[in-house]
Protein backbone atom coordinates (compact mmCIF):
# COMPACT_ATOMS: atom_id res chain seq x y z
CA UNK A 1 0.00 0.00 0.00
CA UNK A 2 1.52 3.37 -0.98
CA UNK A 3 2.37 5.63 1.95
CA UNK A 4 3.81 9.10 2.45
CA UNK A 5 6.91 8.87 4.61
CA UNK A 6 8.76 11.35 6.78
CA UNK A 7 12.44 10.57 7.33
CA UNK A 8 11.88 7.16 5.75
CA UNK A 9 8.98 6.08 7.98
CA UNK A 10 5.22 6.09 7.30
CA UNK A 11 3.72 9.19 8.85
CA UNK A 12 0.16 10.43 9.17
CA UNK A 13 -0.08 14.12 8.33
CA UNK A 14 -2.72 15.22 10.84
CA UNK A 15 -3.34 18.81 9.91
CA UNK A 16 -5.47 21.91 9.62
CA UNK A 17 -6.04 24.42 6.84
CA UNK A 18 -4.30 27.71 7.66
CA UNK A 19 -5.43 30.68 5.56
CA UNK A 20 -3.34 33.15 7.52
CA UNK A 21 -5.75 36.05 8.01
CA UNK A 22 -5.82 38.24 11.11
CA UNK A 23 -8.35 40.51 12.76
CA UNK A 24 -5.60 42.97 13.71
CA UNK A 25 -3.76 43.14 10.39
CA UNK A 26 -5.64 41.12 7.77
CA UNK A 27 -2.70 39.71 5.74
CA UNK A 28 -0.17 39.90 8.59
CA UNK A 29 -0.57 39.84 12.34
CA UNK A 30 0.08 42.87 14.50
CA UNK A 31 2.97 41.10 16.29
CA UNK A 32 5.40 38.47 14.94
CA UNK A 33 4.88 36.26 18.00
CA UNK A 34 1.35 35.50 16.75
CA UNK A 35 2.66 32.88 14.33
CA UNK A 36 4.28 30.99 17.17
CA UNK A 37 1.06 31.14 19.20
CA UNK A 38 -0.99 29.69 16.32
CA UNK A 39 1.49 26.86 15.80
CA UNK A 40 1.62 26.09 19.51
CA UNK A 41 -2.18 26.08 19.75
CA UNK A 42 -2.47 23.49 16.97
CA UNK A 43 0.33 21.34 18.40
CA UNK A 44 -1.50 21.46 21.73
CA UNK A 45 -4.51 19.86 20.01
CA UNK A 46 -2.32 17.12 18.54
CA UNK A 47 -1.93 18.42 15.00
CA UNK A 48 1.42 18.08 13.23
CA UNK A 49 0.73 19.75 9.86
CA UNK A 50 -0.47 23.12 8.57
CA UNK A 51 -1.67 23.52 5.01
CA UNK A 52 -0.73 27.10 4.19
CA UNK A 53 -3.61 27.93 1.91
CA UNK A 54 -2.98 29.98 -1.26
CA UNK A 55 -0.74 32.44 0.60
CA UNK A 56 2.98 33.04 1.12
CA UNK A 57 3.78 34.07 4.66
CA UNK A 58 6.59 36.22 6.08
CA UNK A 59 9.79 34.32 6.79
CA UNK A 60 8.99 34.30 10.52
CA UNK A 61 6.12 31.81 10.03
CA UNK A 62 8.34 29.21 8.32
CA UNK A 63 11.16 29.78 10.81
CA UNK A 64 8.76 29.11 13.67
CA UNK A 65 7.46 25.95 11.96
CA UNK A 66 11.06 24.81 11.41
CA UNK A 67 12.08 25.17 15.04
CA UNK A 68 8.77 23.97 16.54
CA UNK A 69 8.49 20.83 14.40
CA UNK A 70 5.36 21.72 12.45
CA UNK A 71 5.12 20.28 8.92
CA UNK A 72 3.89 22.67 6.21
CA UNK A 73 1.96 21.81 3.05
CA UNK A 74 2.60 24.95 0.99
CA UNK A 75 0.09 26.06 -1.65
CA UNK A 76 1.05 28.05 -4.69
CA UNK A 77 -0.96 31.25 -5.12
CA UNK A 78 -3.87 30.89 -7.55
CA UNK A 79 -3.69 32.73 -10.85
CA UNK A 80 -6.57 33.00 -13.31
CA UNK A 81 -10.29 33.59 -13.44
CA UNK A 82 -12.61 31.82 -11.02
CA UNK A 83 -15.87 30.41 -12.40
CA UNK A 84 -18.44 29.63 -9.71
CA UNK A 85 -20.39 27.10 -11.79
CA UNK A 86 -17.35 25.30 -13.19
CA UNK A 87 -15.05 25.47 -10.15
CA UNK A 88 -17.53 25.07 -7.29
CA UNK A 89 -21.09 24.05 -8.15
CA UNK A 90 -20.46 21.22 -10.62
CA UNK A 91 -17.55 19.64 -8.66
CA UNK A 92 -19.64 19.77 -5.48
CA UNK A 93 -22.32 17.84 -7.36
CA UNK A 94 -19.75 15.22 -8.35
CA UNK A 95 -18.45 16.42 -11.71
CA UNK A 96 -14.79 16.11 -10.77
CA UNK A 97 -13.13 15.21 -14.07
CA UNK A 98 -12.12 17.78 -16.65
CA UNK A 99 -9.39 18.06 -19.25
CA UNK A 100 -7.30 21.08 -18.31
CA UNK A 101 -5.46 21.63 -21.59
CA UNK A 102 -7.68 24.59 -22.51
CA UNK A 103 -8.35 25.93 -19.02
CA UNK A 104 -6.86 29.29 -18.04
CA UNK A 105 -5.74 29.76 -21.63
CA UNK A 106 -4.43 33.32 -21.26
CA UNK A 107 -0.68 33.01 -22.05
CA UNK A 108 0.20 35.94 -19.81
CA UNK A 109 -1.65 34.43 -16.85
CA UNK A 110 0.08 31.10 -17.39
CA UNK A 111 3.53 32.67 -17.55
CA UNK A 112 2.78 34.76 -14.46
CA UNK A 113 1.85 31.64 -12.52
CA UNK A 114 4.96 29.75 -13.61
CA UNK A 115 7.21 32.68 -12.67
CA UNK A 116 5.54 32.95 -9.27
CA UNK A 117 5.94 29.19 -8.72
CA UNK A 118 9.65 29.39 -9.50
CA UNK A 119 10.05 32.38 -7.18
CA UNK A 120 8.11 30.62 -4.41
CA UNK A 121 10.35 27.56 -4.54
CA UNK A 122 13.51 29.66 -4.66
CA UNK A 123 12.31 31.70 -1.69
CA UNK A 124 11.13 28.86 0.56
CA UNK A 125 12.98 25.70 -0.45
CA UNK A 126 15.56 25.95 2.36
CA UNK A 127 12.89 25.62 5.06
CA UNK A 128 12.83 21.98 6.25
CA UNK A 129 9.25 22.37 7.52
CA UNK A 130 7.91 22.35 3.95
CA UNK A 131 7.09 18.77 3.01
CA UNK A 132 4.61 19.16 0.14
CA UNK A 133 3.82 21.69 -2.58
CA UNK A 134 0.22 22.18 -3.73
CA UNK A 135 0.02 23.53 -7.29
CA UNK A 136 -3.67 24.10 -8.11
CA UNK A 137 -6.60 24.29 -5.70
CA UNK A 138 -10.12 23.31 -6.78
CA UNK A 139 -9.50 24.11 -10.43
CA UNK A 140 -8.93 27.81 -9.83
CA UNK A 141 -6.44 28.98 -12.46
CA UNK A 142 -5.59 25.40 -13.39
CA UNK A 143 -3.89 24.61 -16.70
CA UNK A 144 -1.87 21.65 -17.94
CA UNK A 145 -1.30 20.35 -14.42
CA UNK A 146 0.80 17.42 -15.61
CA UNK A 147 3.38 19.60 -17.33
CA UNK A 148 3.36 22.15 -14.50
CA UNK A 149 4.01 19.31 -12.05
CA UNK A 150 6.94 18.14 -14.19
CA UNK A 151 8.37 21.66 -14.11
CA UNK A 152 7.99 21.81 -10.32
CA UNK A 153 9.84 18.49 -9.97
CA UNK A 154 12.72 20.03 -11.90
CA UNK A 155 12.77 22.93 -9.45
CA UNK A 156 12.50 20.73 -6.37
CA UNK A 157 12.58 16.94 -6.53
CA UNK A 158 12.88 16.51 -2.77
CA UNK A 159 9.26 17.15 -1.76
CA UNK A 160 5.84 15.65 -2.41
CA UNK A 161 3.59 17.38 -4.94
CA UNK A 162 -0.20 17.66 -4.85
CA UNK A 163 -0.91 18.81 -8.39
CA UNK A 164 -4.69 19.27 -8.15
CA UNK A 165 -6.04 19.67 -4.66
CA UNK A 166 -9.74 18.90 -4.60
CA UNK A 167 -10.64 18.08 -8.19
CA UNK A 168 -9.89 18.17 -11.94
CA UNK A 169 -7.27 15.51 -11.26
CA UNK A 170 -4.85 14.69 -14.07
CA UNK A 171 -2.12 12.01 -14.16
CA UNK A 172 1.02 13.53 -12.66
CA UNK A 173 0.77 13.88 -8.87
CA UNK A 174 2.19 12.16 -5.79
CA UNK A 175 -1.20 11.97 -4.07
CA UNK A 176 -4.87 11.44 -4.78
CA UNK A 177 -6.15 14.68 -3.19
CA UNK A 178 -9.79 15.02 -2.11
CA UNK A 179 -11.99 17.78 -0.70
CA UNK A 180 -15.09 16.35 1.01
CA UNK A 181 -17.57 18.51 2.88
CA UNK A 182 -21.10 17.27 2.13
CA UNK A 183 -20.60 13.49 2.00
CA UNK A 184 -19.31 10.70 4.15
CA UNK A 185 -15.52 10.62 3.92
CA UNK A 186 -14.10 8.24 1.34
CA UNK A 187 -10.97 7.62 -0.69
CA UNK A 188 -10.15 8.28 -4.32
CA UNK A 189 -9.66 5.80 -7.12
CA UNK A 190 -5.99 6.24 -8.04
CA UNK A 191 -3.29 3.81 -6.78
CA UNK A 192 -1.47 6.61 -5.01
CA UNK A 193 -1.20 7.75 -1.39
CA UNK A 194 -4.55 9.18 -0.38
CA UNK A 195 -4.90 12.66 1.08
CA UNK A 196 -7.97 14.43 2.42
CA UNK A 197 -6.63 17.89 1.68
CA UNK A 198 -9.83 19.55 2.98
CA UNK A 199 -12.74 18.29 5.07
CA UNK A 200 -14.84 19.25 8.08
CA UNK A 201 -15.32 23.01 8.22
CA UNK A 202 -17.97 22.85 10.95
CA UNK A 203 -19.02 26.13 12.52
CA UNK A 204 -19.22 26.72 16.25
CA UNK A 205 -19.70 30.47 16.40
CA UNK A 206 -18.96 32.66 19.41
CA UNK A 207 -20.76 35.93 18.58
CA UNK A 208 -18.75 38.08 20.99
CA UNK A 209 -15.56 37.05 19.16
CA UNK A 210 -16.92 37.07 15.61
CA UNK A 211 -16.42 39.43 12.70
CA UNK A 212 -20.02 39.47 11.49
CA UNK A 213 -23.13 38.80 13.58
CA UNK A 214 -25.41 38.61 10.54
CA UNK A 215 -23.50 36.09 8.41
CA UNK A 216 -22.18 32.67 9.40
CA UNK A 217 -20.37 30.29 7.05
CA UNK A 218 -19.71 26.66 7.84
CA UNK A 219 -20.57 23.24 6.45
CA UNK A 220 -22.49 22.36 9.60
CA UNK A 221 -23.51 24.73 12.38
CA UNK A 222 -23.41 24.25 16.14
CA UNK A 223 -24.63 26.36 19.03
CA UNK A 224 -23.39 23.98 21.75
CA UNK A 225 -19.67 23.33 22.30
CA UNK A 226 -20.12 19.90 23.83
CA UNK A 227 -22.16 18.68 20.89
CA UNK A 228 -19.61 20.19 18.48
CA UNK A 229 -16.77 18.36 20.25
CA UNK A 230 -18.71 15.09 20.41
CA UNK A 231 -19.44 15.12 16.67
CA UNK A 232 -15.91 16.24 15.81
CA UNK A 233 -14.43 13.30 17.72
CA UNK A 234 -16.88 10.97 16.01
CA UNK A 235 -15.86 12.33 12.60
CA UNK A 236 -12.24 11.41 13.27
CA UNK A 237 -12.86 8.10 15.03
CA UNK A 238 -15.65 6.79 12.79
CA UNK A 239 -14.68 8.21 9.37
CA UNK A 240 -11.04 9.37 9.24
CA UNK A 241 -9.39 6.63 11.32
CA UNK A 242 -10.93 3.64 9.45
CA UNK A 243 -9.63 5.01 6.13
CA UNK A 244 -5.99 4.86 7.26
CA UNK A 245 -5.85 1.09 6.79
CA UNK A 246 -7.09 1.59 3.22
CA UNK A 247 -4.43 4.13 2.20
CA UNK A 248 -5.25 7.48 3.81
CA UNK A 249 -1.97 9.23 4.64
CA UNK A 250 -3.15 12.64 5.80
CA UNK A 251 -6.23 14.68 6.62
CA UNK A 252 -6.47 18.48 6.65
CA UNK A 253 -9.37 19.82 8.72
CA UNK A 254 -10.87 23.21 7.80
CA UNK A 255 -9.62 25.27 9.61
CA UNK A 256 -7.17 26.80 12.10
CA UNK A 257 -9.08 30.01 12.85
CA UNK A 258 -12.30 31.76 11.92
CA UNK A 259 -11.85 34.07 8.92
CA UNK A 260 -14.45 36.85 8.92
CA UNK A 261 -17.77 35.17 7.97
CA UNK A 262 -16.17 31.72 8.06
CA UNK A 263 -16.70 30.69 11.68
CA UNK A 264 -15.37 27.15 11.33
CA UNK A 265 -11.97 27.54 12.98
CA UNK A 266 -10.51 26.00 16.11
CA UNK A 267 -9.66 29.57 17.14
CA UNK A 268 -11.87 32.63 16.90
CA UNK A 269 -10.87 35.30 14.38
CA UNK A 270 -9.57 37.56 17.16
CA UNK A 271 -7.51 34.59 18.50
CA UNK A 272 -8.90 35.20 22.00
CA UNK A 273 -10.77 31.91 22.38
CA UNK A 274 -9.78 28.33 21.56
CA UNK A 275 -12.94 26.32 20.93
CA UNK A 276 -11.40 22.90 21.63
CA UNK A 277 -9.29 22.48 24.75
CA UNK A 278 -6.04 20.76 25.65
CA UNK A 279 -6.35 16.98 25.72
CA UNK A 280 -9.73 16.75 24.00
CA UNK A 281 -8.27 15.49 20.70
CA UNK A 282 -4.83 14.21 21.71
CA UNK A 283 -5.87 10.55 21.74
CA UNK A 284 -6.99 10.88 18.12
CA UNK A 285 -3.53 12.03 17.03
CA UNK A 286 -2.00 8.99 18.72
CA UNK A 287 -4.50 6.59 17.13
CA UNK A 288 -3.82 7.99 13.63
CA UNK A 289 -0.06 7.56 13.96
CA UNK A 290 -0.42 4.04 15.34
CA UNK A 291 -2.82 3.08 12.54
CA UNK A 292 -0.48 4.13 9.75
CA UNK A 293 2.34 2.04 11.23
CA UNK A 294 0.28 -1.16 11.27
Buried (B, 14 or more C-beta within 10 A) or exposed (E): EBBBEEEEEBBBBBBBBBBBBBBEEEEBBEEBEBBBBBBEBBBBBBBBBBBBBBBBBEEBBBBBBBEBEBBBBBBBEBBBEEEEEBBBEBBBEEEBEBEBEEBBEEEEBBEBBBEBBBEBBEEBBEBEBBBBBBBBBBBBBBBBBBBBBEEBBEBBEEBBBBBBBBBBBBEBBBBBBBBBBEEEBBBBEBEBBBBBBBBBBBBBBBEEBBBBEEEBBBBBBBEEEEEBBEBBBEBBBEBBBEBBEEBBBBBBBBBBBBBBBBBBBBBBBBBEEBBBEEEBBEEBBEBBBEBBEE
